[in-house]
Amino acid sequence: MRRNPLLARTAGRPAVAVLAAVGVVAGVLVGWQGLDTVNGCGLPVNRHPSETAQDWVRNADVVIVGRAVRERESDRQELTAGAYRYQLERTVELTRESVAFTSRRRTHPSPGPTVDYVAPGWKVLRSDGTTRVDDLTGDAPRVVPGHTYILALRWEEDRWVSLGEGAVVPFDGHVVGRGEWCGQVLGTDGFAEGERISRHDDHSLEKSLLGQGENALTRALDRAAGQDAGQ
């Protein structure tokens, strides 16, 4: 789905000043922390193209269905200026439920029964040195224990990371678009509303599969892989 239900996503994310203003309003309305971001839900992070099924089969090493079971701090970065004293990386342990796609293009390990996934972490306020503020990736789930996700993952620097903001899809109850997104828990109706006000040229995998299950995911990836092999 890849967008805040309160915001219309514009093609190419051009009007930064406008988005910044709207983001502050959205953050106030829904009580999100982290209003130092552009859209009130974190900045988008895209290591590789990640929106469509074609993006996934071309760039991901594996696509898995995983349930987040626990999280831990995995790194710490001191910040020399600003409201935050340091930033904490977060590693989420996922129970792998199934593998929907495996690429043969690159060398990578097979995902085990549990997968350690590097997810957005926390920032700690400089004022007291203890208060944590959640980091959020723009238009994407945070990935929190107790929820299930579809993840298009790539093995980089000896760890599993997502391709980008379009590569993590809420999948509670094995229904696309149901579950945690941007730190909030929504049903498919909330996601559908976000899609209704989003840009018309959005062809994301999540949007095309909204409300469907794992069979539809597998068919979409198989179809994309076949098209890619024929090019």
Salt bridges, closest charged atoms under 4 A:
ASP36 OD2 - LYS123 NZ 3.66
ASP61 OD2 - ARG106 NH2 2.79
GLU71 OE1 - ARG90 NH1 2.77
GLU73 OE2 - ARG132 NH2 2.00
GLU78 OE2 - ARG76 NE 2.97
GLU89 OE2 - ARG159 NH1 2.91
GLU93 OE2 - ARG70 NH1 2.73
GLU97 OE1 - HIS174 NE2 2.61
ASP116 OD2 - ARG72 NH2 3.06
ASP134 OD1 - ARG142 NH2 3.52
ASP135 OD1 - LYS123 NZ 3.75
ASP139 OD2 - ARG13 NH2 3.13
GLU156 OE2 - HIS48 NE2 2.76
GLU156 OE2 - ARG154 NE 3.21
GLU165 OE2 - ARG9 NH2 3.14
GLU165 OE2 - ARG13 NH2 2.56
ASP172 OD2 - HIS147 ND1 2.68
GLU193 OE2 - ARG196 NH2 2.67
ASP201 OD1 - ARG199 NE 3.31
ASP202 OD2 - ARG3 NH2 2.88
GLU206 OE1 - ARG2 NH1 2.88
GLU214 OE1 - HIS174 ND1 3.54
ASP228 OD1 - ARG58 NE 2.77
ASP228 OD2 - ARG105 NH2 2.09
